[in-house]
Amino acid sequence: MSEASNALFHERIQSMNDKPANPAPPPALSHEDYYYEGPYMVFTAAYHLKRGYCCGSGCRHCPYRAEKKCEQSPE
């Protein structure tokens, strides 16, 4: 490998490892979105409605299960 291509290779590897300067914060959950049952976080129907689709995991409070829309994935 030539010195120029070696330098380019290392530059690309470094750029892949760089983190964005200002990453977007994760969306905040409100207290109506979840509760704890032992060590587990349980999402409420309010959270699922905000998300807007069924994830297909058989969630306890899935509002889409009653509507038979649980097999649909997000588009």
PDB file of N, CA, C, O and CB in Angstrom:
ATOM      1  N   MET A   1       0.856  -1.163   0.000  1.00  0.00           N
ATOM      2  CA  MET A   1       0.000   0.000   0.000  1.00  0.00           C
ATOM      3  C   MET A   1       0.902   1.226   0.000  1.00  0.00           C
ATOM      4  O   MET A   1       1.851   1.310   0.780  1.00  0.00           O
ATOM      5  CB  MET A   1      -0.974  -0.002   1.224  1.00  0.00           C
ATOM      6  N   SER A   2       0.599   2.178  -0.884  1.00  0.00           N
ATOM      7  CA  SER A   2       1.422   3.384  -0.943  1.00  0.00           C
ATOM      8  C   SER A   2       1.184   4.260   0.279  1.00  0.00           C
ATOM      9  O   SER A   2       0.202   4.087   1.001  1.00  0.00           O
ATOM     10  CB  SER A   2       1.129   4.174  -2.225  1.00  0.00           C
ATOM     11  N   GLU A   3       2.081   5.187   0.496  1.00  0.00           N
ATOM     12  CA  GLU A   3       1.965   6.075   1.655  1.00  0.00           C
ATOM     13  C   GLU A   3       0.707   6.927   1.567  1.00  0.00           C
ATOM     14  O   GLU A   3       0.055   7.165   2.583  1.00  0.00           O
ATOM     15  CB  GLU A   3       3.201   6.976   1.768  1.00  0.00           C
ATOM     16  N   ALA A   4       0.352   7.390   0.367  1.00  0.00           N
ATOM     17  CA  ALA A   4      -0.844   8.226   0.184  1.00  0.00           C
ATOM     18  C   ALA A   4      -2.111   7.426   0.462  1.00  0.00           C
ATOM     19  O   ALA A   4      -3.017   7.918   1.135  1.00  0.00           O
ATOM     20  CB  ALA A   4      -0.889   8.804  -1.244  1.00  0.00           C
ATOM     21  N   SER A   5      -2.186   6.201  -0.047  1.00  0.00           N
ATOM     22  CA  SER A   5      -3.385   5.399   0.191  1.00  0.00           C
ATOM     23  C   SER A   5      -3.466   4.960   1.645  1.00  0.00           C
ATOM     24  O   SER A   5      -4.563   4.828   2.187  1.00  0.00           O
ATOM     25  CB  SER A   5      -3.403   4.176  -0.729  1.00  0.00           C
ATOM     26  N   ASN A   6      -2.328   4.732   2.286  1.00  0.00           N
ATOM     27  CA  ASN A   6      -2.286   4.382   3.695  1.00  0.00           C
ATOM     28  C   ASN A   6      -2.822   5.544   4.547  1.00  0.00           C
ATOM     29  O   ASN A   6      -3.584   5.326   5.489  1.00  0.00           O
ATOM     30  CB  ASN A   6      -0.845   4.015   4.116  1.00  0.00           C
ATOM     31  N   ALA A   7      -2.426   6.760   4.217  1.00  0.00           N
ATOM     32  CA  ALA A   7      -2.899   7.944   4.942  1.00  0.00           C
ATOM     33  C   ALA A   7      -4.405   8.115   4.738  1.00  0.00           C
ATOM     34  O   ALA A   7      -5.131   8.423   5.682  1.00  0.00           O
ATOM     35  CB  ALA A   7      -2.141   9.216   4.474  1.00  0.00           C
ATOM     36  N   LEU A   8      -4.868   7.916   3.508  1.00  0.00           N
ATOM     37  CA  LEU A   8      -6.298   8.036   3.222  1.00  0.00           C
ATOM     38  C   LEU A   8      -7.092   6.982   3.988  1.00  0.00           C
ATOM     39  O   LEU A   8      -8.169   7.265   4.512  1.00  0.00           O
ATOM     40  CB  LEU A   8      -6.558   7.903   1.711  1.00  0.00           C
ATOM     41  N   PHE A   9      -6.557   5.772   4.049  1.00  0.00           N
ATOM     42  CA  PHE A   9      -7.205   4.693   4.794  1.00  0.00           C
ATOM     43  C   PHE A   9      -7.367   5.075   6.262  1.00  0.00           C
ATOM     44  O   PHE A   9      -8.457   4.937   6.817  1.00  0.00           O
ATOM     45  CB  PHE A   9      -6.397   3.391   4.670  1.00  0.00           C
ATOM     46  N   HIS A  10      -6.301   5.551   6.895  1.00  0.00           N
ATOM     47  CA  HIS A  10      -6.354   5.926   8.306  1.00  0.00           C
ATOM     48  C   HIS A  10      -7.267   7.124   8.538  1.00  0.00           C
ATOM     49  O   HIS A  10      -7.924   7.209   9.576  1.00  0.00           O
ATOM     50  CB  HIS A  10      -4.956   6.237   8.819  1.00  0.00           C
ATOM     51  N   GLU A  11      -7.316   8.044   7.588  1.00  0.00           N
ATOM     52  CA  GLU A  11      -8.218   9.195   7.697  1.00  0.00           C
ATOM     53  C   GLU A  11      -9.684   8.741   7.673  1.00  0.00           C
ATOM     54  O   GLU A  11     -10.507   9.244   8.438  1.00  0.00           O
ATOM     55  CB  GLU A  11      -7.952  10.200   6.550  1.00  0.00           C
ATOM     56  N   ARG A  12      -9.994   7.803   6.807  1.00  0.00           N
ATOM     57  CA  ARG A  12     -11.370   7.293   6.732  1.00  0.00           C
ATOM     58  C   ARG A  12     -11.747   6.513   7.991  1.00  0.00           C
ATOM     59  O   ARG A  12     -12.873   6.635   8.474  1.00  0.00           O
ATOM     60  CB  ARG A  12     -11.540   6.399   5.495  1.00  0.00           C
ATOM     61  N   ILE A  13     -10.840   5.727   8.521  1.00  0.00           N
ATOM     62  CA  ILE A  13     -11.099   4.989   9.762  1.00  0.00           C
ATOM     63  C   ILE A  13     -11.355   5.972  10.902  1.00  0.00           C
ATOM     64  O   ILE A  13     -12.272   5.774  11.699  1.00  0.00           O
ATOM     65  CB  ILE A  13      -9.906   4.052  10.109  1.00  0.00           C
ATOM     66  N   GLN A  14     -10.546   7.031  10.983  1.00  0.00           N
ATOM     67  CA  GLN A  14     -10.723   8.027  12.039  1.00  0.00           C
ATOM     68  C   GLN A  14     -12.068   8.721  11.899  1.00  0.00           C
ATOM     69  O   GLN A  14     -12.744   8.949  12.902  1.00  0.00           O
ATOM     70  CB  GLN A  14      -9.587   9.060  12.006  1.00  0.00           C
ATOM     71  N   SER A  15     -12.478   9.066  10.665  1.00  0.00           N
ATOM     72  CA  SER A  15     -13.757   9.761  10.478  1.00  0.00           C
ATOM     73  C   SER A  15     -14.930   8.867  10.851  1.00  0.00           C
ATOM     74  O   SER A  15     -15.971   9.370  11.273  1.00  0.00           O
ATOM     75  CB  SER A  15     -13.902  10.233   9.030  1.00  0.00           C
ATOM     76  N   MET A  16     -14.787   7.549  10.704  1.00  0.00           N
ATOM     77  CA  MET A  16     -15.859   6.635  11.099  1.00  0.00           C
ATOM     78  C   MET A  16     -15.993   6.580  12.616  1.00  0.00           C
ATOM     79  O   MET A  16     -17.084   6.333  13.128  1.00  0.00           O
ATOM     80  CB  MET A  16     -15.601   5.230  10.539  1.00  0.00           C
ATOM     81  N   ASN A  17     -14.902   6.804  13.338  1.00  0.00           N
ATOM     82  CA  ASN A  17     -14.917   6.750  14.789  1.00  0.00           C
ATOM     83  C   ASN A  17     -15.321   8.065  15.436  1.00  0.00           C
ATOM     84  O   ASN A  17     -15.617   8.096  16.630  1.00  0.00           O
ATOM     85  CB  ASN A  17     -13.576   6.344  15.287  1.00  0.00           C
ATOM     86  N   ASP A  18     -15.340   9.152  14.673  1.00  0.00           N
ATOM     87  CA  ASP A  18     -15.704  10.455  15.225  1.00  0.00           C
ATOM     88  C   ASP A  18     -17.189  10.488  15.549  1.00  0.00           C
ATOM     89  O   ASP A  18     -18.022  10.008  14.780  1.00  0.00           O
ATOM     90  CB  ASP A  18     -15.344  11.587  14.242  1.00  0.00           C
ATOM     91  N   LYS A  19     -17.500  11.064  16.702  1.00  0.00           N
ATOM     92  CA  LYS A  19     -18.892  11.225  17.099  1.00  0.00           C
ATOM     93  C   LYS A  19     -19.359  12.613  16.686  1.00  0.00           C
ATOM     94  O   LYS A  19     -18.549  13.539  16.647  1.00  0.00           O
ATOM     95  CB  LYS A  19     -19.072  11.009  18.630  1.00  0.00           C
ATOM     96  N   PRO A  20     -20.651  12.786  16.374  1.00  0.00           N
ATOM     97  CA  PRO A  20     -21.134  14.114  16.023  1.00  0.00           C
ATOM     98  C   PRO A  20     -20.941  15.074  17.199  1.00  0.00           C
ATOM     99  O   PRO A  20     -21.011  14.668  18.359  1.00  0.00           O
ATOM    100  CB  PRO A  20     -22.619  14.057  15.607  1.00  0.00           C
ATOM    101  N   ALA A  21     -20.700  16.340  16.892  1.00  0.00           N
ATOM    102  CA  ALA A  21     -20.453  17.334  17.931  1.00  0.00           C
ATOM    103  C   ALA A  21     -21.670  17.524  18.830  1.00  0.00           C
ATOM    104  O   ALA A  21     -21.529  17.631  20.048  1.00  0.00           O
ATOM    105  CB  ALA A  21     -20.060  18.663  17.301  1.00  0.00           C
ATOM    106  N   ASN A  22     -22.836  17.566  18.256  1.00  0.00           N
ATOM    107  CA  ASN A  22     -24.064  17.782  19.015  1.00  0.00           C
ATOM    108  C   ASN A  22     -25.100  16.722  18.656  1.00  0.00           C
ATOM    109  O   ASN A  22     -26.015  17.000  17.881  1.00  0.00           O
ATOM    110  CB  ASN A  22     -24.625  19.194  18.751  1.00  0.00           C
ATOM    111  N   PRO A  23     -24.978  15.514  19.203  1.00  0.00           N
ATOM    112  CA  PRO A  23     -25.966  14.481  18.874  1.00  0.00           C
ATOM    113  C   PRO A  23     -27.340  14.855  19.417  1.00  0.00           C
ATOM    114  O   PRO A  23     -27.448  15.499  20.461  1.00  0.00           O
ATOM    115  CB  PRO A  23     -25.530  13.115  19.436  1.00  0.00           C
ATOM    116  N   ALA A  24     -28.374  14.455  18.715  1.00  0.00           N
ATOM    117  CA  ALA A  24     -29.744  14.743  19.149  1.00  0.00           C
ATOM    118  C   ALA A  24     -30.048  13.955  20.413  1.00  0.00           C
ATOM    119  O   ALA A  24     -29.712  12.774  20.500  1.00  0.00           O
ATOM    120  CB  ALA A  24     -30.770  14.400  18.032  1.00  0.00           C
ATOM    121  N   PRO A  25     -30.676  14.589  21.390  1.00  0.00           N
ATOM    122  CA  PRO A  25     -31.016  13.858  22.619  1.00  0.00           C
ATOM    123  C   PRO A  25     -32.145  12.871  22.356  1.00  0.00           C
ATOM    124  O   PRO A  25     -32.977  13.104  21.479  1.00  0.00           O
ATOM    125  CB  PRO A  25     -31.417  14.837  23.743  1.00  0.00           C
ATOM    126  N   PRO A  26     -32.184  11.784  23.095  1.00  0.00           N
ATOM    127  CA  PRO A  26     -33.292  10.837  22.911  1.00  0.00           C
ATOM    128  C   PRO A  26     -34.598  11.488  23.366  1.00  0.00           C
ATOM    129  O   PRO A  26     -34.585  12.348  24.247  1.00  0.00           O
ATOM    130  CB  PRO A  26     -33.033   9.514  23.702  1.00  0.00           C
ATOM    131  N   PRO A  27     -35.720  11.089  22.777  1.00  0.00           N
ATOM    132  CA  PRO A  27     -36.989  11.676  23.198  1.00  0.00           C
ATOM    133  C   PRO A  27     -37.265  11.364  24.666  1.00  0.00           C
ATOM    134  O   PRO A  27     -37.028  10.250  25.132  1.00  0.00           O
ATOM    135  CB  PRO A  27     -38.140  11.160  22.319  1.00  0.00           C
ATOM    136  N   ALA A  28     -37.755  12.340  25.366  1.00  0.00           N
ATOM    137  CA  ALA A  28     -38.035  12.170  26.798  1.00  0.00           C
ATOM    138  C   ALA A  28     -39.343  11.404  26.991  1.00  0.00           C
ATOM    139  O   ALA A  28     -40.309  11.612  26.257  1.00  0.00           O
ATOM    140  CB  ALA A  28     -38.108  13.547  27.512  1.00  0.00           C
ATOM    141  N   LEU A  29     -39.359  10.532  27.968  1.00  0.00           N
ATOM    142  CA  LEU A  29     -40.572   9.806  28.332  1.00  0.00           C
ATOM    143  C   LEU A  29     -41.248  10.547  29.473  1.00  0.00           C
ATOM    144  O   LEU A  29     -40.586  11.023  30.395  1.00  0.00           O
ATOM    145  CB  LEU A  29     -40.255   8.330  28.733  1.00  0.00           C
ATOM    146  N   SER A  30     -42.555  10.642  29.407  1.00  0.00           N
ATOM    147  CA  SER A  30     -43.283  11.228  30.529  1.00  0.00           C
ATOM    148  C   SER A  30     -43.761  10.093  31.433  1.00  0.00           C
ATOM    149  O   SER A  30     -43.697   8.923  31.057  1.00  0.00           O
ATOM    150  CB  SER A  30     -44.488  12.104  30.032  1.00  0.00           C
ATOM    151  N   HIS A  31     -44.231  10.441  32.606  1.00  0.00           N
ATOM    152  CA  HIS A  31     -44.643   9.422  33.570  1.00  0.00           C
ATOM    153  C   HIS A  31     -45.880   8.647  33.111  1.00  0.00           C
ATOM    154  O   HIS A  31     -46.140   7.551  33.607  1.00  0.00           O
ATOM    155  CB  HIS A  31     -44.918  10.068  34.914  1.00  0.00           C
ATOM    156  N   GLU A  32     -46.636   9.200  32.178  1.00  0.00           N
ATOM    157  CA  GLU A  32     -47.796   8.455  31.663  1.00  0.00           C
ATOM    158  C   GLU A  32     -47.399   7.385  30.645  1.00  0.00           C
ATOM    159  O   GLU A  32     -48.225   6.558  30.259  1.00  0.00           O
ATOM    160  CB  GLU A  32     -48.790   9.417  31.026  1.00  0.00           C
ATOM    161  N   ASP A  33     -46.134   7.399  30.209  1.00  0.00           N
ATOM    162  CA  ASP A  33     -45.672   6.481  29.170  1.00  0.00           C
ATOM    163  C   ASP A  33     -45.227   5.118  29.691  1.00  0.00           C
ATOM    164  O   ASP A  33     -45.153   4.164  28.916  1.00  0.00           O
ATOM    165  CB  ASP A  33     -44.547   7.105  28.426  1.00  0.00           C
ATOM    166  N   TYR A  34     -44.933   5.007  30.972  1.00  0.00           N
ATOM    167  CA  TYR A  34     -44.400   3.750  31.490  1.00  0.00           C
ATOM    168  C   TYR A  34     -44.597   3.658  32.997  1.00  0.00           C
ATOM    169  O   TYR A  34     -44.908   4.643  33.666  1.00  0.00           O
ATOM    170  CB  TYR A  34     -42.915   3.613  31.142  1.00  0.00           C
ATOM    171  N   TYR A  35     -44.408   2.450  33.509  1.00  0.00           N
ATOM    172  CA  TYR A  35     -44.314   2.226  34.951  1.00  0.00           C
ATOM    173  C   TYR A  35     -43.394   1.042  35.156  1.00  0.00           C
ATOM    174  O   TYR A  35     -43.097   0.305  34.215  1.00  0.00           O
ATOM    175  CB  TYR A  35     -45.726   1.978  35.604  1.00  0.00           C
ATOM    176  N   TYR A  36     -42.946   0.859  36.378  1.00  0.00           N
ATOM    177  CA  TYR A  36     -42.052  -0.252  36.687  1.00  0.00           C
ATOM    178  C   TYR A  36     -42.826  -1.367  37.366  1.00  0.00           C
ATOM    179  O   TYR A  36     -43.649  -1.138  38.252  1.00  0.00           O
ATOM    180  CB  TYR A  36     -40.886   0.214  37.577  1.00  0.00           C
ATOM    181  N   GLU A  37     -42.535  -2.578  36.921  1.00  0.00           N
ATOM    182  CA  GLU A  37     -43.070  -3.774  37.556  1.00  0.00           C
ATOM    183  C   GLU A  37     -41.853  -4.605  37.936  1.00  0.00           C
ATOM    184  O   GLU A  37     -41.317  -5.355  37.121  1.00  0.00           O
ATOM    185  CB  GLU A  37     -44.074  -4.572  36.604  1.00  0.00           C
ATOM    186  N   GLY A  38     -41.432  -4.461  39.171  1.00  0.00           N
ATOM    187  CA  GLY A  38     -40.160  -5.063  39.576  1.00  0.00           C
ATOM    188  C   GLY A  38     -39.050  -4.346  38.840  1.00  0.00           C
ATOM    189  O   GLY A  38     -39.023  -3.116  38.818  1.00  0.00           O
ATOM    190  N   PRO A  39     -38.131  -5.084  38.237  1.00  0.00           N
ATOM    191  CA  PRO A  39     -37.032  -4.442  37.512  1.00  0.00           C
ATOM    192  C   PRO A  39     -37.383  -4.075  36.068  1.00  0.00           C
ATOM    193  O   PRO A  39     -36.548  -3.529  35.347  1.00  0.00           O
ATOM    194  CB  PRO A  39     -35.833  -5.348  37.515  1.00  0.00           C
ATOM    195  N   TYR A  40     -38.616  -4.372  35.646  1.00  0.00           N
ATOM    196  CA  TYR A  40     -38.991  -4.191  34.246  1.00  0.00           C
ATOM    197  C   TYR A  40     -39.753  -2.893  34.026  1.00  0.00           C
ATOM    198  O   TYR A  40     -40.614  -2.527  34.826  1.00  0.00           O
ATOM    199  CB  TYR A  40     -39.828  -5.363  33.773  1.00  0.00           C
ATOM    200  N   MET A  41     -39.429  -2.195  32.932  1.00  0.00           N
ATOM    201  CA  MET A  41     -40.175  -1.018  32.516  1.00  0.00           C
ATOM    202  C   MET A  41     -41.300  -1.495  31.608  1.00  0.00           C
ATOM    203  O   MET A  41     -41.052  -2.189  30.621  1.00  0.00           O
ATOM    204  CB  MET A  41     -39.252   0.030  31.792  1.00  0.00           C
ATOM    205  N   VAL A  42     -42.537  -1.125  31.938  1.00  0.00           N
ATOM    206  CA  VAL A  42     -43.701  -1.533  31.158  1.00  0.00           C
ATOM    207  C   VAL A  42     -44.272  -0.290  30.481  1.00  0.00           C
ATOM    208  O   VAL A  42     -44.620   0.680  31.155  1.00  0.00           O
ATOM    209  CB  VAL A  42     -44.779  -2.239  32.061  1.00  0.00           C
ATOM    210  N   PHE A  43     -44.368  -0.314  29.163  1.00  0.00           N
ATOM    211  CA  PHE A  43     -44.920   0.817  28.424  1.00  0.00           C
ATOM    212  C   PHE A  43     -46.438   0.777  28.443  1.00  0.00           C
ATOM    213  O   PHE A  43     -47.044  -0.289  28.326  1.00  0.00           O
ATOM    214  CB  PHE A  43     -44.408   0.821  26.980  1.00  0.00           C
ATOM    215  N   THR A  44     -47.048   1.946  28.592  1.00  0.00           N
ATOM    216  CA  THR A  44     -48.505   2.051  28.644  1.00  0.00           C
ATOM    217  C   THR A  44     -49.075   2.223  27.236  1.00  0.00           C
ATOM    218  O   THR A  44     -48.339   2.398  26.265  1.00  0.00           O
ATOM    219  CB  THR A  44     -48.932   3.231  29.545  1.00  0.00           C
ATOM    220  N   ALA A  45     -50.404   2.168  27.153  1.00  0.00           N
ATOM    221  CA  ALA A  45     -51.072   2.395  25.869  1.00  0.00           C
ATOM    222  C   ALA A  45     -50.786   3.807  25.363  1.00  0.00           C
ATOM    223  O   ALA A  45     -50.691   4.017  24.154  1.00  0.00           O
ATOM    224  CB  ALA A  45     -52.595   2.172  26.001  1.00  0.00           C
ATOM    225  N   ALA A  46     -50.648   4.776  26.268  1.00  0.00           N
ATOM    226  CA  ALA A  46     -50.337   6.151  25.857  1.00  0.00           C
ATOM    227  C   ALA A  46     -49.015   6.200  25.094  1.00  0.00           C
ATOM    228  O   ALA A  46     -48.897   6.896  24.086  1.00  0.00           O
ATOM    229  CB  ALA A  46     -50.277   7.084  27.086  1.00  0.00           C
ATOM    230  N   TYR A  47     -48.023   5.457  25.583  1.00  0.00           N
ATOM    231  CA  TYR A  47     -46.727   5.413  24.892  1.00  0.00           C
ATOM    232  C   TYR A  47     -46.877   4.789  23.510  1.00  0.00           C
ATOM    233  O   TYR A  47     -46.356   5.315  22.527  1.00  0.00           O
ATOM    234  CB  TYR A  47     -45.693   4.621  25.721  1.00  0.00           C
ATOM    235  N   HIS A  48     -47.583   3.677  23.437  1.00  0.00           N
ATOM    236  CA  HIS A  48     -47.753   2.991  22.149  1.00  0.00           C
ATOM    237  C   HIS A  48     -48.480   3.874  21.141  1.00  0.00           C
ATOM    238  O   HIS A  48     -48.152   3.869  19.954  1.00  0.00           O
ATOM    239  CB  HIS A  48     -48.522   1.678  22.341  1.00  0.00           C
ATOM    240  N   LEU A  49     -49.460   4.625  21.611  1.00  0.00           N
ATOM    241  CA  LEU A  49     -50.177   5.530  20.708  1.00  0.00           C
ATOM    242  C   LEU A  49     -49.263   6.645  20.214  1.00  0.00           C
ATOM    243  O   LEU A  49     -49.367   7.055  19.058  1.00  0.00           O
ATOM    244  CB  LEU A  49     -51.405   6.128  21.409  1.00  0.00           C
ATOM    245  N   LYS A  50     -48.374   7.139  21.061  1.00  0.00           N
ATOM    246  CA  LYS A  50     -47.417   8.163  20.635  1.00  0.00           C
ATOM    247  C   LYS A  50     -46.453   7.593  19.606  1.00  0.00           C
ATOM    248  O   LYS A  50     -46.070   8.281  18.660  1.00  0.00           O
ATOM    249  CB  LYS A  50     -46.639   8.718  21.844  1.00  0.00           C
ATOM    250  N   ARG A  51     -46.056   6.325  19.790  1.00  0.00           N
ATOM    251  CA  ARG A  51     -45.144   5.687  18.840  1.00  0.00           C
ATOM    252  C   ARG A  51     -45.842   5.515  17.501  1.00  0.00           C
ATOM    253  O   ARG A  51     -45.227   5.714  16.454  1.00  0.00           O
ATOM    254  CB  ARG A  51     -44.651   4.320  19.374  1.00  0.00           C
ATOM    255  N   GLY A  52     -47.103   5.153  17.521  1.00  0.00           N
ATOM    256  CA  GLY A  52     -47.878   5.141  16.282  1.00  0.00           C
ATOM    257  C   GLY A  52     -47.989   3.824  15.547  1.00  0.00           C
ATOM    258  O   GLY A  52     -48.616   3.781  14.488  1.00  0.00           O
ATOM    259  N   TYR A  53     -47.410   2.746  16.053  1.00  0.00           N
ATOM    260  CA  TYR A  53     -47.516   1.453  15.378  1.00  0.00           C
ATOM    261  C   TYR A  53     -47.245   0.338  16.380  1.00  0.00           C
ATOM    262  O   TYR A  53     -46.718   0.570  17.468  1.00  0.00           O
ATOM    263  CB  TYR A  53     -46.529   1.368  14.180  1.00  0.00           C
ATOM    264  N   CYS A  54     -47.610  -0.858  15.994  1.00  0.00           N
ATOM    265  CA  CYS A  54     -47.353  -2.032  16.827  1.00  0.00           C
ATOM    266  C   CYS A  54     -45.986  -2.595  16.466  1.00  0.00           C
ATOM    267  O   CYS A  54     -45.652  -2.731  15.289  1.00  0.00           O
ATOM    268  CB  CYS A  54     -48.467  -3.111  16.645  1.00  0.00           C
ATOM    269  N   CYS A  55     -45.198  -2.921  17.487  1.00  0.00           N
ATOM    270  CA  CYS A  55     -43.865  -3.482  17.238  1.00  0.00           C
ATOM    271  C   CYS A  55     -43.918  -4.994  17.043  1.00  0.00           C
ATOM    272  O   CYS A  55     -42.930  -5.598  16.627  1.00  0.00           O
ATOM    273  CB  CYS A  55     -42.924  -3.141  18.395  1.00  0.00           C
ATOM    274  N   GLY A  56     -45.074  -5.618  17.343  1.00  0.00           N
ATOM    275  CA  GLY A  56     -45.208  -7.051  17.154  1.00  0.00           C
ATOM    276  C   GLY A  56     -44.646  -7.888  18.286  1.00  0.00           C
ATOM    277  O   GLY A  56     -44.510  -9.103  18.138  1.00  0.00           O
ATOM    278  N   SER A  57     -44.311  -7.265  19.428  1.00  0.00           N
ATOM    279  CA  SER A  57     -43.716  -7.994  20.543  1.00  0.00           C
ATOM    280  C   SER A  57     -44.733  -8.515  21.544  1.00  0.00           C
ATOM    281  O   SER A  57     -44.357  -9.120  22.547  1.00  0.00           O
ATOM    282  CB  SER A  57     -42.741  -7.118  21.249  1.00  0.00           C
ATOM    283  N   GLY A  58     -46.012  -8.290  21.289  1.00  0.00           N
ATOM    284  CA  GLY A  58     -47.045  -8.761  22.215  1.00  0.00           C
ATOM    285  C   GLY A  58     -47.100  -7.958  23.503  1.00  0.00           C
ATOM    286  O   GLY A  58     -47.337  -8.521  24.572  1.00  0.00           O
ATOM    287  N   CYS A  59     -46.889  -6.675  23.421  1.00  0.00           N
ATOM    288  CA  CYS A  59     -46.867  -5.807  24.602  1.00  0.00           C
ATOM    289  C   CYS A  59     -48.207  -5.862  25.338  1.00  0.00           C
ATOM    290  O   CYS A  59     -49.272  -5.927  24.724  1.00  0.00           O
ATOM    291  CB  CYS A  59     -46.541  -4.353  24.198  1.00  0.00           C
ATOM    292  N   ARG A  60     -48.122  -5.835  26.656  1.00  0.00           N
ATOM    293  CA  ARG A  60     -49.290  -5.951  27.526  1.00  0.00           C
ATOM    294  C   ARG A  60     -50.350  -4.887  27.242  1.00  0.00           C
ATOM    295  O   ARG A  60     -51.542  -5.193  27.241  1.00  0.00           O
ATOM    296  CB  ARG A  60     -48.860  -5.860  28.970  1.00  0.00           C
ATOM    297  N   HIS A  61     -49.934  -3.654  27.003  1.00  0.00           N
ATOM    298  CA  HIS A  61     -50.879  -2.549  26.841  1.00  0.00           C
ATOM    299  C   HIS A  61     -51.009  -2.074  25.394  1.00  0.00           C
ATOM    300  O   HIS A  61     -51.386  -0.926  25.158  1.00  0.00           O
ATOM    301  CB  HIS A  61     -50.457  -1.393  27.710  1.00  0.00           C
ATOM    302  N   CYS A  62     -50.709  -2.921  24.441  1.00  0.00           N
ATOM    303  CA  CYS A  62     -50.758  -2.528  23.031  1.00  0.00           C
ATOM    304  C   CYS A  62     -52.185  -2.201  22.609  1.00  0.00           C
ATOM    305  O   CYS A  62     -53.053  -3.073  22.645  1.00  0.00           O
ATOM    306  CB  CYS A  62     -50.187  -3.642  22.142  1.00  0.00           C
ATOM    307  N   PRO A  63     -52.444  -0.946  22.206  1.00  0.00           N
ATOM    308  CA  PRO A  63     -53.790  -0.589  21.763  1.00  0.00           C
ATOM    309  C   PRO A  63     -54.105  -1.114  20.364  1.00  0.00           C
ATOM    310  O   PRO A  63     -55.264  -1.117  19.948  1.00  0.00           O
ATOM    311  CB  PRO A  63     -53.958   0.914  21.790  1.00  0.00           C
ATOM    312  N   TYR A  64     -53.097  -1.549  19.653  1.00  0.00           N
ATOM    313  CA  TYR A  64     -53.301  -2.025  18.285  1.00  0.00           C
ATOM    314  C   TYR A  64     -53.712  -3.493  18.240  1.00  0.00           C
ATOM    315  O   TYR A  64     -54.239  -3.952  17.227  1.00  0.00           O
ATOM    316  CB  TYR A  64     -52.037  -1.824  17.473  1.00  0.00           C
ATOM    317  N   ARG A  65     -53.482  -4.225  19.303  1.00  0.00           N
ATOM    318  CA  ARG A  65     -53.836  -5.647  19.348  1.00  0.00           C
ATOM    319  C   ARG A  65     -55.348  -5.825  19.179  1.00  0.00           C
ATOM    320  O   ARG A  65     -55.786  -6.714  18.448  1.00  0.00           O
ATOM    321  CB  ARG A  65     -53.363  -6.284  20.681  1.00  0.00           C
ATOM    322  N   ALA A  66     -56.141  -4.996  19.842  1.00  0.00           N
ATOM    323  CA  ALA A  66     -57.603  -5.092  19.749  1.00  0.00           C
ATOM    324  C   ALA A  66     -58.094  -4.767  18.345  1.00  0.00           C
ATOM    325  O   ALA A  66     -59.151  -5.238  17.926  1.00  0.00           O
ATOM    326  CB  ALA A  66     -58.264  -4.154  20.760  1.00  0.00           C
ATOM    327  N   GLU A  67     -57.331  -3.966  17.626  1.00  0.00           N
ATOM    328  CA  GLU A  67     -57.723  -3.578  16.270  1.00  0.00           C
ATOM    329  C   GLU A  67     -57.174  -4.525  15.209  1.00  0.00           C
ATOM    330  O   GLU A  67     -57.358  -4.289  14.015  1.00  0.00           O
ATOM    331  CB  GLU A  67     -57.254  -2.169  15.982  1.00  0.00           C
ATOM    332  N   LYS A  68     -56.505  -5.592  15.631  1.00  0.00           N
ATOM    333  CA  LYS A  68     -55.925  -6.584  14.707  1.00  0.00           C
ATOM    334  C   LYS A  68     -54.926  -5.936  13.750  1.00  0.00           C
ATOM    335  O   LYS A  68     -54.842  -6.328  12.586  1.00  0.00           O
ATOM    336  CB  LYS A  68     -57.038  -7.285  13.903  1.00  0.00           C
ATOM    337  N   LYS A  69     -54.166  -4.946  14.233  1.00  0.00           N
ATOM    338  CA  LYS A  69     -53.163  -4.293  13.404  1.00  0.00           C
ATOM    339  C   LYS A  69     -51.752  -4.643  13.845  1.00  0.00           C
ATOM    340  O   LYS A  69     -50.799  -3.996  13.412  1.00  0.00           O
ATOM    341  CB  LYS A  69     -53.354  -2.793  13.438  1.00  0.00           C
ATOM    342  N   CYS A  70     -51.596  -5.640  14.687  1.00  0.00           N
ATOM    343  CA  CYS A  70     -50.287  -5.937  15.259  1.00  0.00           C
ATOM    344  C   CYS A  70     -49.275  -6.486  14.274  1.00  0.00           C
ATOM    345  O   CYS A  70     -48.076  -6.429  14.550  1.00  0.00           O
ATOM    346  CB  CYS A  70     -50.445  -6.897  16.361  1.00  0.00           C
ATOM    347  N   GLU A  71     -49.694  -7.006  13.158  1.00  0.00           N
ATOM    348  CA  GLU A  71     -48.713  -7.512  12.205  1.00  0.00           C
ATOM    349  C   GLU A  71     -48.138  -6.409  11.323  1.00  0.00           C
ATOM    350  O   GLU A  71     -47.172  -6.646  10.597  1.00  0.00           O
ATOM    351  CB  GLU A  71     -49.340  -8.579  11.342  1.00  0.00           C
ATOM    352  N   GLN A  72     -48.712  -5.213  11.373  1.00  0.00           N
ATOM    353  CA  GLN A  72     -48.228  -4.133  10.529  1.00  0.00           C
ATOM    354  C   GLN A  72     -46.952  -3.557  11.112  1.00  0.00           C
ATOM    355  O   GLN A  72     -46.839  -3.373  12.324  1.00  0.00           O
ATOM    356  CB  GLN A  72     -49.292  -3.039  10.376  1.00  0.00           C
ATOM    357  N   SER A  73     -46.003  -3.278  10.251  1.00  0.00           N
ATOM    358  CA  SER A  73     -44.754  -2.669  10.686  1.00  0.00           C
ATOM    359  C   SER A  73     -44.753  -1.201  10.250  1.00  0.00           C
ATOM    360  O   SER A  73     -45.532  -0.816   9.378  1.00  0.00           O
ATOM    361  CB  SER A  73     -43.518  -3.433  10.102  1.00  0.00           C
ATOM    362  N   PRO A  74     -43.887  -0.383  10.850  1.00  0.00           N
ATOM    363  CA  PRO A  74     -43.848   1.027  10.469  1.00  0.00           C
ATOM    364  C   PRO A  74     -43.374   1.188   9.045  1.00  0.00           C
ATOM    365  O   PRO A  74     -42.601   0.372   8.545  1.00  0.00           O
ATOM    366  CB  PRO A  74     -42.947   1.815  11.408  1.00  0.00           C
ATOM    367  N   GLU A  75     -43.826   2.218   8.400  1.00  0.00           N
ATOM    368  CA  GLU A  75     -43.423   2.471   7.005  1.00  0.00           C
ATOM    369  C   GLU A  75     -42.463   3.614   6.914  1.00  0.00           C
ATOM    370  O   GLU A  75     -42.021   3.964   5.820  1.00  0.00           O
ATOM    371  CB  GLU A  75     -44.628   2.755   6.134  1.00  0.00           C
TER     372      GLU A  75
END
